[in-house]
């Protein structure tokens, strides 16, 4: 039964902190189960007292009393569900922000998915308010029903106990038969979903290159594997469920037959016979419910395991002392960086220093580590060894909410977010109108925004009828304005003119000149000469190392000399007098 053990971790401890709520719900469950004895007692009194005495007043009193008790039971059921619903919502509010941050950090390190984390939170929350958990609260009171059955007649009591043991054995078998398969089916389903989601995110490429059929086929293979495994789970669960249903129905009828035999033997009354049948049905109901809701229980347990892993990752706490605004001195010391989750380094021992106000171009062949260095300079990818420091502070361990406003980043893959253009430029913080307009003007996109339907209030990516679709060049220019927002001291621009037209190129050149004039430190990944002519320093990367780094004019001259063609021997000028 190891699979039934609850995973341990911070989320589990947070659930444990609700023990007072569990005790309250357990107490209410006790009262509910005691009240559910009322129909059996009503049946017993009706058969044994009302029918023999033919007293209508007694029947009326018993019926009114039964209605009142059942109404109280219904109210307590509602109260129990309400308490668990509010407890789960409180748990969500307590841990939701932390799970969001931790899931985001895992996604940043490519070790998990924020969407999966929030989905797991939803699974646990649904289980806490579902019938499966209520059945677990009701199951411990099964002895109450068995005890009352024993009081009606020991033979019926032993029969009820044997019936409960049979159903519990079937529940254990169901867990062993479907638990591991259910986990595997969930893993396969997630893999198929992620493959389909990846295809959808790259829909334009898939459609343009005629890849839809191939991508569909790859998805179908994963989907068929998932459905086959899920089919096995459903087949086994359905088989167990059918057996459970048969046994429960048969046993409830069998106890009626056994009771009839005892009535014929003058060992009990007809009312006791009917009451015992109802009691056994009520006693076995929680076991039946647990088996019926076994899949949500397994899903919630696996989700709880993943949530514990997310929350138990090393936490980063905000510093008590905030550093002053940096000036822009960047120092890299023996910098070794690999892709998140990998051990093979992409950058291999880089070391350099860039003073405030310098514009540095990062160039090199594909795969030389340019974008990796861009991410490391922003502290997005953590070094395996060495450091990147901004005014002496290690960027990899800086508190992002403190350091972020001082940084400007324009990645290769531009991502804007659902909202207005102003919100996107302001990084979805409190909108400073002057700062938003100033950033747009410095990025050369102010006039373009004014021509939009709602200007800075134009909405994008939110699915509304007023939402506007931006071109790749427009997205890049808006993202540049976002990078320039709040006048950061360090900017990293990765292929910033990849999608720009002539006007956008010109605006970018003006922005770089403005940044130099205001003493900002800028790294730009590019091969475009119009940008290389604007920088002070060029860093040439080769195979993750700095091949050369120096003044732009010197590096460009050396590069031109290196690629100048050497005259072929057949065209060489012969010295005078040569034969």
GUVO-331697 format. One line per field, with one value per residue (C-alpha): x, y, z; residue in one letter. Coordinates in Angstrom, 2 decimals. Example, Ala and Ser with C-alpha at 12.3 -4.5 7.8 and 13.67 -1.06 7.14 Angstrom:
c1	(12.30, 13.67)
c2	(-4.50, -1.06)
c3	(7.80, 7.14)
rovex	(A, S)
***
This chain:
c1	(0.00, 2.99, 1.26, -1.40, 1.10, 0.66, 3.70, 5.50, 6.55, 5.58, 2.20, 1.37, 2.40, 0.09, -2.73, -1.78, -2.15, -5.87, -6.22, -8.64, -10.89, -10.57, -11.60, -14.61, -15.58, -15.02, -17.33, -19.99, -19.56, -20.19, -23.46, -24.45, -23.87, -25.80, -28.69, -28.60, -29.66, -33.04, -34.51, -33.64, -35.19, -38.23, -38.64, -38.22, -40.85, -43.25, -43.21, -43.05, -45.17, -47.41, -48.58, -49.27, -50.94, -52.59, -52.01, -52.05, -50.85, -47.70, -47.10, -47.55, -45.16, -42.56, -42.84, -42.50, -39.55, -37.90, -38.40, -36.81, -33.82, -33.23, -33.51, -30.88, -28.69, -29.03, -28.08, -25.01, -24.02, -24.21, -22.19, -19.54, -19.14, -19.05, -16.31, -14.12, -14.73, -13.61, -10.65, -9.47, -9.95, -7.91, -5.19, -5.20, -4.87, -2.12, 0.05, -1.11, 1.31, 4.24, 3.34, 3.08, 6.57, 8.07, 6.43, 7.73, 11.25, 11.00, 9.82, 12.70, 15.14, 13.28, 12.56, 8.80, 5.72, 3.85, 0.65, 1.14, 1.74, -1.49, -3.37, -2.06, -3.28, -6.70, -6.71, -5.95, -8.52, -11.19, -10.47, -10.74, -14.28, -15.35, -17.35, -14.22, -12.93, -16.39, -16.47, -13.13, -14.70, -17.73, -15.77, -14.51, -18.10, -18.78, -18.36, -21.35, -23.63, -22.10, -22.59, -26.30, -26.59, -25.02, -27.58, -30.40, -28.94, -25.36, -25.69, -26.59, -23.72, -21.18, -22.67, -22.31, -18.69, -17.84, -19.53, -17.45, -14.23, -15.07, -15.57, -12.41, -10.46, -11.87, -10.80, -7.23, -7.24, -8.52, -5.62, -3.03, -4.55, -5.00, -2.78, 0.49, -1.33, -3.25, 0.03, 1.52, -1.61, -1.38, 2.26, 1.41, -1.55, 0.65, 3.23, 0.57, -0.90, 2.50, 3.22, -0.10, 0.50, 3.95, 2.47, -0.22, 2.33, 4.20, 1.06, 2.35, 5.52, 3.61, 1.07, 3.56, 5.87, 3.09, 4.02, 0.49, 0.13, 3.47, 2.82, -0.66, 0.80, 3.37, 0.61, -1.63, 1.11, 1.40, -2.37, -2.93, -0.39, -2.20, -5.63, -4.41, -3.04, -6.13, -8.26, -6.46, -7.09, -10.77, -11.15, -9.70, -11.59, -14.83, -14.34, -13.72, -16.65, -18.97, -17.87, -18.32, -21.78, -22.75, -21.50, -23.06, -26.47, -26.33, -25.13, -27.86, -30.44, -28.76, -28.97, -32.68, -33.01, -30.98, -33.16, -36.30, -34.95, -34.38, -37.92, -39.25, -37.22, -38.85, -35.39, -36.19, -39.01, -39.84, -38.97, -35.52, -35.04, -35.80, -33.77, -30.74, -30.88, -30.92, -28.09, -25.85, -26.47, -25.52, -22.46, -21.08, -21.85, -18.56, -16.49, -18.48, -17.91, -14.16, -13.84, -16.00, -13.79, -10.50, -9.16, -9.52, -7.84, -4.85, -4.71, -4.79, -2.07, 0.27, -0.52, 0.28, 3.63, 4.54, 3.38, 5.57, 8.54, 7.86, 7.50, 10.45, 12.86, 15.34, 13.57, 15.03, 14.03, 14.07, 17.09, 16.64, 18.84, 18.20, 21.24, 21.41, 20.77, 23.73, 25.90, 26.41, 29.81, 29.64, 32.26, 32.40, 34.84, 35.55, 31.96, 30.82, 27.20, 25.13, 21.51, 19.20, 19.19, 22.30, 25.90, 27.66, 28.90, 28.13, 30.23, 33.64, 35.45, 34.63, 36.19, 35.79, 34.93, 32.72, 32.61, 29.41, 28.48, 30.15, 28.31, 29.53, 28.63, 28.63, 29.33, 30.21, 29.04, 25.80, 26.22, 29.14, 27.17, 25.94, 22.35, 23.60, 25.82, 22.85, 20.81, 23.69, 24.16, 20.54, 20.86, 18.24, 20.56, 22.54, 26.27, 27.74, 30.79, 32.00, 29.91, 28.41, 28.34, 26.62, 28.38, 29.75, 26.37, 26.02, 23.20, 22.48, 21.43, 20.01, 16.41, 14.65, 12.04, 14.81, 17.25, 14.66, 13.84, 17.54, 17.76, 16.51, 16.23, 15.19, 15.38, 15.41, 11.95, 9.67, 6.79, 4.21, 1.28, -2.46, -3.27, -2.73, 0.39, 0.96, 0.77, 3.26, 5.72, 5.32, 6.02, 2.53, 3.50, 1.97, 1.81, 3.93, 2.54, 5.56, 7.95, 5.84, 5.79, 9.49, 10.42, 8.30, 9.91, 13.41, 12.48, 11.11, 7.68, 5.67, 4.25, 3.40, 1.46, -0.46, -1.68, -3.12, -6.95, -6.78, -3.23, -1.47, -4.73, -4.83, -5.34, -3.39, -3.60, -6.64, -9.12, -11.49, -13.04, -10.94, -7.69, -5.08, -2.64, 0.89, 3.46, 6.80, 8.50, 5.90, 6.25, 10.02, 9.74, 7.20, 9.51, 12.41, 10.31, 9.65, 13.40, 14.00, 11.23, 12.31, 15.75, 17.67, 21.45, 22.21, 20.59, 21.04, 19.59, 19.66, 19.31, 17.24, 16.75, 15.94, 12.40, 12.81, 12.26, 14.36, 12.48, 12.82, 16.54, 17.03, 15.08, 17.26, 20.46, 19.15, 18.25, 21.80, 23.28, 20.95, 21.95, 25.63, 25.02, 23.33, 26.10, 24.14, 25.90, 24.63, 25.35, 23.93, 24.05, 24.20, 25.99, 24.52, 27.18, 24.91, 24.86, 28.50, 29.48, 27.75, 29.46, 32.67, 33.77, 33.30, 33.46, 33.97, 32.86, 34.02, 32.98, 31.94, 35.15, 36.20, 38.28, 38.99, 37.66, 38.72, 37.92, 35.31, 37.48, 40.43, 38.33, 36.49, 39.76, 41.26, 38.16, 38.27, 41.92, 41.21, 38.53, 40.28, 40.95, 44.58, 45.66, 45.86, 49.33, 48.24, 47.45, 50.47, 52.56, 55.88, 59.01, 60.65, 63.09, 61.53, 61.14)
c2	(0.00, 2.32, 4.02, 5.31, 7.24, 11.01, 12.83, 14.94, 18.54, 22.17, 21.87, 18.82, 20.74, 23.57, 21.04, 19.76, 23.29, 22.95, 20.17, 22.32, 22.47, 18.71, 18.13, 20.39, 18.60, 15.25, 16.29, 17.41, 14.11, 12.22, 14.09, 13.58, 9.85, 9.63, 11.49, 9.07, 6.37, 8.08, 6.39, 2.95, 3.75, 5.24, 2.05, -0.06, 1.92, 1.98, -1.78, -2.79, -0.15, 1.74, -1.27, -3.29, -0.50, 1.12, 4.48, 7.30, 9.91, 7.90, 7.69, 11.46, 12.23, 9.81, 11.32, 14.91, 13.92, 12.16, 15.22, 17.47, 15.19, 14.83, 18.60, 19.05, 16.45, 18.31, 21.60, 19.99, 18.50, 22.00, 23.40, 20.69, 21.39, 25.14, 24.79, 22.66, 25.00, 28.02, 26.11, 25.14, 28.71, 29.97, 27.45, 28.69, 32.31, 31.40, 29.32, 30.51, 33.46, 31.36, 28.54, 31.04, 32.38, 28.93, 27.56, 30.55, 29.92, 26.27, 27.29, 29.75, 26.95, 24.63, 22.15, 22.47, 24.32, 27.14, 25.95, 22.44, 23.87, 25.88, 22.90, 20.73, 23.32, 23.10, 19.28, 19.42, 22.16, 20.17, 17.06, 19.00, 20.04, 16.85, 13.78, 11.64, 13.52, 13.54, 9.76, 9.57, 11.56, 9.24, 5.97, 6.02, 5.99, 2.63, 0.89, 2.90, 1.26, -2.15, -1.73, -0.90, -3.89, -6.10, -4.79, -5.81, -9.33, -10.67, -12.78, -9.68, -7.82, -10.44, -10.51, -6.72, -6.87, -9.53, -7.41, -4.36, -6.40, -7.68, -4.15, -2.88, -5.72, -4.68, -1.08, -2.23, -4.32, -1.35, 0.80, -1.82, -2.50, 1.11, 3.39, 3.07, 2.99, 6.14, 7.97, 6.75, 7.77, 11.26, 11.55, 10.44, 12.81, 15.75, 14.83, 14.70, 18.01, 19.71, 18.47, 19.84, 23.13, 23.48, 22.95, 25.54, 28.12, 27.67, 27.49, 29.85, 27.83, 24.55, 25.85, 27.60, 24.59, 22.04, 20.30, 19.88, 16.25, 15.26, 17.12, 15.60, 12.14, 12.67, 13.91, 10.96, 8.50, 10.10, 10.43, 6.77, 5.70, 7.84, 6.55, 2.93, 3.34, 5.27, 2.51, -0.05, 2.13, 2.54, -1.15, -2.24, 0.45, -0.40, -4.09, -3.35, -0.94, -3.55, -6.14, -3.62, -2.70, -6.36, -7.15, -4.08, -4.73, -8.45, -8.03, -5.51, -7.91, -10.89, -9.28, -8.74, -12.45, -13.39, -11.10, -12.72, -16.11, -14.83, -13.39, -16.81, -18.27, -15.70, -14.26, -10.69, -8.50, -7.48, -3.87, -4.94, -6.83, -3.75, -1.46, -3.77, -3.73, 0.08, 0.27, -2.02, 0.04, 3.20, 1.54, 0.43, 3.72, 5.49, 2.54, 2.59, 6.35, 6.02, 3.43, 5.53, 8.59, 6.73, 8.47, 12.01, 10.74, 9.40, 12.58, 14.77, 12.70, 13.00, 16.72, 17.07, 15.37, 17.81, 20.82, 19.73, 19.49, 22.99, 24.55, 22.67, 24.16, 26.59, 29.89, 33.32, 36.00, 39.76, 41.54, 43.68, 46.44, 47.91, 48.95, 52.38, 52.84, 51.31, 53.31, 50.57, 48.96, 45.37, 42.79, 39.13, 36.85, 33.31, 33.07, 29.51, 29.12, 26.17, 25.93, 25.41, 21.79, 20.99, 20.49, 21.01, 24.64, 27.02, 29.89, 28.76, 31.06, 34.54, 37.53, 41.22, 44.62, 47.26, 50.77, 52.84, 54.49, 51.91, 50.32, 46.78, 44.65, 40.88, 39.07, 35.53, 32.55, 30.72, 28.63, 30.67, 31.69, 35.20, 34.75, 32.75, 35.66, 38.02, 35.92, 35.68, 39.46, 39.81, 37.17, 35.03, 32.03, 31.25, 30.50, 27.10, 29.01, 32.59, 35.73, 38.65, 41.75, 45.10, 47.69, 44.80, 43.07, 39.50, 39.60, 35.88, 36.32, 39.83, 40.31, 40.64, 43.16, 45.46, 45.06, 44.72, 48.45, 49.15, 46.63, 46.74, 43.50, 42.89, 39.12, 37.50, 36.02, 38.96, 38.29, 40.94, 40.31, 40.76, 44.34, 47.86, 49.16, 51.44, 48.49, 46.54, 49.42, 50.08, 46.38, 46.06, 48.10, 51.40, 53.41, 56.56, 58.37, 60.59, 57.64, 55.59, 58.37, 59.12, 55.44, 55.31, 58.48, 57.17, 53.94, 55.96, 54.35, 57.25, 58.38, 54.82, 54.34, 57.57, 56.19, 53.13, 53.02, 53.92, 55.25, 54.07, 52.46, 50.17, 46.60, 43.62, 39.84, 39.86, 38.39, 41.36, 42.81, 45.94, 43.97, 44.89, 42.49, 43.88, 43.04, 41.52, 44.88, 46.68, 44.11, 44.58, 48.36, 48.16, 45.71, 48.15, 50.86, 48.42, 47.82, 51.59, 52.24, 53.91, 54.76, 51.54, 51.72, 48.38, 47.23, 44.00, 43.96, 40.59, 41.08, 44.24, 44.99, 41.46, 42.47, 46.22, 48.16, 51.16, 53.54, 51.13, 50.72, 54.47, 54.80, 52.09, 53.86, 57.10, 55.21, 53.82, 57.28, 58.63, 55.84, 56.55, 60.27, 59.54, 57.22, 53.96, 50.59, 48.67, 45.21, 44.55, 41.23, 42.01, 41.56, 44.67, 47.18, 50.16, 49.10, 48.01, 51.49, 52.93, 50.85, 51.51, 47.93, 44.67, 41.29, 38.36, 34.99, 31.64, 28.31, 29.95, 31.92, 35.49, 35.30, 38.99, 42.11, 45.64, 49.00, 48.67, 50.25, 47.96, 44.78, 45.66, 46.39, 43.10, 41.22, 42.82, 41.94, 38.37, 37.91, 39.74, 37.26, 36.29, 36.70, 33.35, 32.24, 32.34, 36.03, 37.05, 39.87, 38.58, 40.54, 42.33, 40.19, 36.96, 34.31)
c3	(0.00, -0.43, -3.33, -0.94, 1.14, 1.02, -0.49, 2.09, 1.54, 2.11, 0.41, 2.54, 5.64, 4.58, 4.31, 7.74, 9.11, 8.33, 10.91, 12.91, 9.86, 9.42, 13.03, 12.52, 9.32, 11.05, 13.88, 11.44, 9.57, 12.80, 13.36, 9.70, 9.93, 13.18, 11.57, 8.64, 11.06, 11.13, 7.98, 9.39, 12.76, 11.01, 9.01, 12.16, 14.09, 11.16, 10.68, 14.31, 16.02, 13.57, 11.55, 14.66, 16.67, 13.59, 15.33, 12.75, 15.25, 15.89, 12.13, 11.80, 14.66, 13.29, 9.80, 11.01, 13.19, 10.23, 8.00, 10.63, 11.12, 7.37, 6.92, 9.63, 7.88, 4.56, 6.24, 7.80, 4.42, 2.96, 5.87, 5.49, 1.76, 2.42, 5.06, 2.78, -0.15, 1.87, 3.31, -0.18, -1.41, 1.54, 0.75, -2.84, -1.72, 0.73, -1.60, -5.03, -5.31, -4.10, -6.48, -9.34, -8.59, -8.03, -11.18, -13.13, -11.84, -12.88, -16.34, -16.56, -15.78, -18.18, -15.43, -15.30, -16.46, -14.80, -16.49, -15.08, -11.60, -11.66, -13.12, -10.28, -7.78, -9.41, -9.13, -5.41, -4.85, -6.73, -4.68, -1.43, -2.36, -4.15, -3.17, -2.93, 0.12, 1.72, 1.30, 3.14, 6.00, 6.05, 5.84, 9.47, 10.71, 9.05, 12.47, 13.76, 11.21, 11.81, 15.57, 15.10, 12.75, 15.41, 17.90, 15.59, 15.33, 15.64, 12.47, 10.44, 12.07, 11.06, 7.57, 7.32, 8.53, 5.95, 3.25, 4.21, 4.12, 0.63, -0.69, 1.03, -0.59, -3.96, -3.27, -2.55, -5.72, -7.70, -6.44, -7.29, -10.69, -11.83, -9.72, -11.67, -15.03, -14.11, -13.41, -16.71, -18.61, -17.11, -18.21, -21.75, -21.91, -20.88, -23.53, -26.26, -25.09, -25.09, -28.63, -29.89, -28.06, -29.63, -33.10, -32.42, -31.23, -34.51, -36.65, -39.35, -39.96, -39.89, -42.41, -44.70, -44.99, -45.37, -42.13, -40.78, -41.84, -40.34, -37.08, -36.88, -37.36, -34.61, -32.30, -33.20, -32.23, -28.78, -28.49, -29.41, -26.77, -24.23, -25.22, -25.15, -21.63, -20.53, -22.06, -19.90, -16.84, -17.70, -18.50, -15.17, -13.26, -15.03, -14.25, -10.59, -10.53, -12.03, -9.48, -6.66, -7.90, -8.14, -4.66, -3.10, -4.67, -3.98, -0.40, 0.37, -0.99, 0.65, 4.09, 3.40, 2.62, 5.67, 7.77, 6.32, 7.34, 10.88, 10.92, 9.92, 12.78, 15.12, 15.95, 14.81, 13.56, 10.00, 10.86, 12.04, 8.79, 6.65, 8.90, 8.72, 4.91, 4.85, 7.40, 5.36, 2.23, 4.12, 5.67, 2.27, 0.49, 1.41, 0.16, -3.07, -3.37, -2.78, -5.56, -7.90, -7.26, -7.25, -10.37, -8.93, -5.76, -7.72, -9.83, -6.71, -5.03, -8.04, -8.29, -4.57, -5.17, -7.94, -5.90, -3.00, -5.38, -6.72, -3.27, -1.79, -4.35, -2.73, -2.13, -2.80, -0.31, -0.91, 0.55, 3.62, 2.18, -1.26, -3.26, -4.90, -8.60, -10.45, -12.85, -15.44, -14.75, -16.06, -15.10, -16.11, -14.34, -15.60, -16.82, -17.61, -18.71, -19.93, -21.00, -17.99, -16.93, -19.00, -17.94, -21.27, -21.19, -24.03, -22.66, -21.46, -19.10, -20.40, -18.69, -19.54, -18.14, -19.75, -18.37, -18.11, -21.39, -23.64, -26.57, -27.17, -30.19, -29.72, -32.98, -33.97, -35.96, -35.16, -32.03, -30.75, -27.61, -28.44, -27.18, -24.21, -23.23, -23.65, -21.24, -18.78, -18.86, -17.83, -15.11, -16.85, -17.24, -14.10, -14.53, -13.79, -12.61, -12.51, -12.23, -14.08, -11.90, -12.30, -10.16, -8.11, -7.53, -8.82, -11.39, -11.08, -7.43, -7.55, -6.43, -9.78, -8.67, -7.45, -10.35, -13.15, -13.49, -14.08, -16.94, -20.50, -22.51, -26.10, -26.82, -30.24, -29.77, -29.10, -26.70, -25.93, -23.60, -23.61, -22.66, -23.97, -25.67, -22.69, -20.28, -22.36, -22.50, -18.76, -18.06, -16.54, -13.51, -12.45, -15.67, -15.63, -18.67, -19.13, -18.89, -21.35, -23.95, -23.43, -23.93, -27.10, -28.42, -27.73, -29.54, -32.46, -32.13, -30.68, -34.03, -34.99, -31.74, -32.25, -35.59, -33.85, -33.36, -29.66, -29.47, -26.34, -25.16, -28.20, -27.02, -28.33, -27.90, -25.58, -28.07, -27.91, -31.11, -30.61, -30.34, -32.96, -34.63, -34.85, -37.50, -36.50, -36.98, -34.88, -32.10, -32.13, -31.89, -29.03, -27.26, -27.74, -26.06, -23.20, -22.90, -22.74, -20.19, -16.93, -18.37, -17.50, -17.02, -18.71, -21.95, -23.88, -27.39, -29.18, -32.95, -32.38, -36.09, -37.27, -38.30, -38.81, -42.01, -43.03, -40.74, -37.83, -38.52, -38.50, -35.23, -33.66, -34.69, -33.15, -29.97, -29.69, -30.16, -27.47, -25.08, -25.60, -25.05, -21.71, -20.54, -20.68, -21.03, -24.07, -25.45, -28.91, -30.73, -34.43, -37.74, -39.39, -40.35, -39.67, -36.01, -35.85, -36.98, -33.90, -31.21, -29.31, -28.78, -30.64, -28.92, -31.27, -29.87, -31.22, -29.71, -26.44, -25.97, -26.69, -29.85, -29.81, -28.12, -28.82, -30.36, -33.09, -35.81, -35.04, -34.94, -38.14, -39.91, -38.72, -39.82, -43.27, -43.68, -42.63, -45.28, -48.15, -51.00, -51.63, -55.32, -57.08, -58.32, -61.95, -61.66, -59.62, -61.12, -62.35, -61.49, -64.41, -66.31, -65.25, -67.92)
rovex	(X, X, X, X, X, X, X, X, X, X, X, X, X, X, X, X, X, X, X, X, X, X, X, X, X, X, X, X, X, X, X, X, X, X, X, X, X, X, X, X, X, X, X, X, X, X, X, X, X, X, X, X, X, X, X, X, X, X, X, X, X, X, X, X, X, X, X, X, X, X, X, X, X, X, X, X, X, X, X, X, X, X, X, X, X, X, X, X, X, X, X, X, X, X, X, X, X, X, X, X, X, X, X, X, X, X, X, X, X, X, X, X, X, X, X, X, X, X, X, X, X, X, X, X, X, X, X, X, X, X, X, X, X, X, X, X, X, X, X, X, X, X, X, X, X, X, X, X, X, X, X, X, X, X, X, X, X, X, X, X, X, X, X, X, X, X, X, X, X, X, X, X, X, X, X, X, X, X, X, X, X, X, X, X, X, X, X, X, X, X, X, X, X, X, X, X, X, X, X, X, X, X, X, X, X, X, X, X, X, X, X, X, X, X, X, X, X, X, X, X, X, X, X, X, X, X, X, X, X, X, X, X, X, X, X, X, X, X, X, X, X, X, X, X, X, X, X, X, X, X, X, X, X, X, X, X, X, X, X, X, X, X, X, X, X, X, X, X, X, X, X, X, X, X, X, X, X, X, X, X, X, X, X, X, X, X, X, X, X, X, X, X, X, X, X, X, X, X, X, X, X, X, X, X, X, X, X, X, X, X, X, X, X, X, X, X, X, X, X, X, X, X, X, X, X, X, X, X, X, X, X, X, X, X, X, X, X, X, X, X, X, X, X, X, X, X, X, X, X, X, X, X, X, X, X, X, X, X, X, X, X, X, X, X, X, X, X, X, X, X, X, X, X, X, X, X, X, X, X, X, X, X, X, X, X, X, X, X, X, X, X, X, X, X, X, X, X, X, X, X, X, X, X, X, X, X, X, X, X, X, X, X, X, X, X, X, X, X, X, X, X, X, X, X, X, X, X, X, X, X, X, X, X, X, X, X, X, X, X, X, X, X, X, X, X, X, X, X, X, X, X, X, X, X, X, X, X, X, X, X, X, X, X, X, X, X, X, X, X, X, X, X, X, X, X, X, X, X, X, X, X, X, X, X, X, X, X, X, X, X, X, X, X, X, X, X, X, X, X, X, X, X, X, X, X, X, X, X, X, X, X, X, X, X, X, X, X, X, X, X, X, X, X, X, X, X, X, X, X, X, X, X, X, X, X, X, X, X, X, X, X, X, X, X, X, X, X, X, X, X, X, X, X, X, X, X, X, X, X, X, X, X, X, X, X, X, X, X, X, X, X, X, X, X, X, X, X, X, X)
***
